[in-house]
Amino acid sequence: MKLVHKKIPAHFLAAIPEGIKYIKKQGQDFLVVEKICCPNGHNLMAERVRIHNEPSICFRIKTGNSEGLIFVDAFWGGHSKLYNFIPDFPGTAHAVEAFCVQCKTSLTVKDRCSQDNCDCKTAIKFSLPGGKNVIYVCARLGCPGHRIEIKDVPHNISEQISSINFFGAQSDYMLMEI
């Protein structure tokens, strides 16, 4: 799947929600998740595990018969991942279950993926600081489906941000020690 860099709407840049930051890198605009939480408010950012020189987003996943930590790229639309275990992928149609590392609360919710080639009916739900803005990520590993719901910007702007994907093909890596 070819992922495409898209321009960040100026209206969104004027109202970037807490927990997201704007950076310029190699002449292009990027949004980076700076802080993201579970429903109970626990910070899911991993300072010591960095992807593209930014802290990663860390949570626990269960897939098939295996379970462990996953570290996800904090660049909005980035799809690189690190695992501290060997994931058991029991088929391409399999969705993972996700949990907060600290309180073990489920992050998995019912939500249909918006990607044309994905029929997943679950998502991983994250909260930005303050709890009124949320991010949904398709629970099927490898699917680039994600969306952001920002209360202070028009819905069409949130849709434009949700369609941003960067970096080319998805990258998964194994992390042996943390």
N, C-alpha and C positions, 0 to 999 in steps of 0.2 A: 504494500500500500504506500503510495507516495503522499507524504504530508507536506502541506503548503504553508509558507509564512504569509500572514495577512497583516495589513496595516491596522494599528490600534486606533479606534475612533477617538477624535479629539474630545468629544463629549464625555467619553469614559475617563480619559486622562484628567479631565477637570474634576472628576468625582471618584477617584480611585478609593475603594473602600479600605478600611483598616485591615491589615493582614496581607495586603498585596502591595508590592512596590514596582515602580517603573524604572528600567535601566536601559541604557544604550550600550550595545556591544557590537563591535565590528560594523558600525554604521547602521545597525538595525535596532528597532524598538522591541523591547521584551517586557513582559509582566512576569514577576516572580512571586510565588507564595512566600510570605515572610513569617506568618503565624497562622496556624490552622488547628482546630480543636475537635475533640470528641463531643458528644452531646452534654457531657458533664463538665466541660471546660478544660480538660487536660490538654496541654500543648503537645502536638504530635510532631514537632520539628526536631530533627536529630542534628545537633550542631557538629558532632564528631564524625558523621558520615556525610560527606559532601559529594554532590554530583554537579558537574560544570561549575565547580568552585562555590557552590551555594549549599547551605544546609538542606538535607533531604527531608521528606515527609515519611515518618515511620509509623507502621501499624502492624498488627499481627494478622496473618491470613491462614485459613485452612483450605486446602485444596486436595480432594481425594483423601488419601490416608496420611498426608503430610501436613505439618503445621510449622510456622516459624515467622520470623520478621521479614518484612519487605520494606525497602527504602526506595522511595519514588522521587524522581526528578521534580524539583520545585519550580522549574521554568514552566509557565503556563503553556500547555500544549506540548511539553516535552514528554517523552515516553520511556526514558531510560529507567531501569530498575536494578536494584541489587537485592539479593536474597541471602539470608544467613542459614539456609537449609536447601536441600535439593527438592524442589517442588514436584509433586506427583500430579501430572496433568492427565486426568482420565478421559480425555477427549476434547476436541476444540469447542464443543458446545457447553463446556462446564464453566460455571461461574464460581468464584471464590466466596467464602464468608470472611468478613473483616471485623476486627475488634481493636479497641483501644489497648495499647500496651500497658497503661497504668491501671485502669479500672476494669478492663476486660468487657466493657459495654460493647454491644454489637453496633457496628457502623453500617450494616447492611440493611437496605430498605427496598420496598417494592417500588420500582420505577423502570419504565421501558426505555431502552437505549434508542437514541435518535439516529444512529448510524444506519444507512440504507441496508448494509449487508450484515447487520447484527439483530438478532431477535431476543437478546437477553432481557429478562424482566426484573432484574435486580441491579441496584447501584450501591456504591459506597458513598455515604453522605458525610461531608465534613462541614463544620461551622467556622466561619471567620469570626474574629473577636467581636463581641457584642451580641452574637447569636442571631441577628436578623438577616445576615447574608450567608448563603450556603453554596457549596460546590458539590455536584454529583459526578461521580466517575463510574463508568460501566464496570460491573463486577466481573466481566469476562476479561481475563488477562490477555493482552494483545490487541484488544479493541481500543481505538483512540477516542471513543465516545466520552465526552465530558461536557458539563455545562455549569454555568455560574448564574445564580439568581441574586441580583443586587436590587435592594428595595428603592434606592435613591436615583436610579437611572431608568429611562424608558426600556420596556421589554425588548424592543428591536436592537438596542445597544447591547444588552446582555446576550442576545442571540448572536450578534456579530463577534463578541468576545468568545463565546462558547465555540464558535467555528474555527478559532485559531489553533493551528497545529504547527510545530516547529521541528527542525532537525533531521528530517528524512525518516527512514525506517526505524521502527521501535528497536530498542536495545535492551536486552536483559543480561545481567551479569551475576555471578555467584560471588558472595562475600564470605570468605572462609572464617574470619575472626572479626569480632567487634568488641 
